[in-house]
Amino acid sequence: MGAVPPVKRAELGIPEDAFVIGAMGRCIPKKGFDDLIDAFGQLEESIGGRPTHLLLMGDGPMFEALRKQTKPFGDRAHLTGWVDQPVAALPLMDVFVCPSHEEAFGNVMMEAWSCGLPVVSTRTDGGLELIQDGNNGLLCDIGDREGLRQCISRILGNKLLREHLAGCGRELFLKRHHPDASIKQYLEFYALLKRRFA
């Protein structure tokens, strides 16, 4: 199977100069997307002269309620519904947010790091396992909408911080979770078993 072609901002009505705050997942309460939308509503409409836009990809029982919640933001909020290949849209984003109330591991954070994005997460099990706050991402408390807003604003307002968080996140992805790294770890594990039980 060939590579999935990237999604273009124009296809979603997002200006090329916009800062895009993105999230993806099933629209259910534990994903915390209502917290993210509320945080976005308190965020500056532009940062450094660039408009801020929200991109939420996913479907589920809360979709219509979330769409209604974003209506006051007009064309600055983009809810796509179901997307077959959401990873193809990650390069549209400037920061990826995982506002979950529960997240066992955080595959979406890994996918964001694989695309070189800085990540904001709540302090779920997955967020705490993967993120060193201030090094490879930013953390805030679960359900803390003001904390989400502050983290997003801090990242978008500081290019050096964006680059640092994204770089460290991608380094962790390549070191621990890239397929090549996983294969190497399995081979080392099997070699250990062979030595131990030969």
C-alpha positions, 0 to 999 in steps of 0.5 A: 500500500502506498503512502496516504497523500496529505490533506491540504488546509484549503480542503478544510477551509483553514487559512495557510497562516493559521495556527491549528490546534488539533485533536482526533478520536471518538466523540465520547465523554472520556475523550474530553473534547468538550474541555478542549473546545471550551479551552479554545473558546478562551484562547486568543483569536490570533497569536503573533498575528496568526489566527487560531483555528481548531481541527477536531477529527472523529465521530461518535455519540457526542458529535452533534453536541460538540458541533453545537458547542463550536458554533460561536467560533464560526469558521475558526472551528472545523469538525470533520466527522469520521476520517478514514486516514486521520494521520494524513491530516496531522501535518496540518496542525501546529499543536496536537492536544490529547484532552482525555479523561482516560488514556491508557497509552496514547497512540495518538500522541505517538502518531503526532510525534511521528509527524513532528508535532508538539503535544499537550496532554492531560495527566492520564496514565498514557500522558504521564507514561509518555510525557516529561512535562516541559521536555517532550510535551506539556501536561495539565490536570484532567478536566482543567480547561484553563490549564489546557488553554495556558499550555496551548497558548504557551506553545503557540506563542513560543517558536523555540518551545514548539521546536524543542517539544516536537524534536524531543517527542519525535526522538522518543518516538524513533527511539522507542516506538518506531517499527525498527526500534520495536523489531530491535527490542523483540530481537534483543528479547529473543536473544536473551531468552535463547541465552537463558534457556539454551 
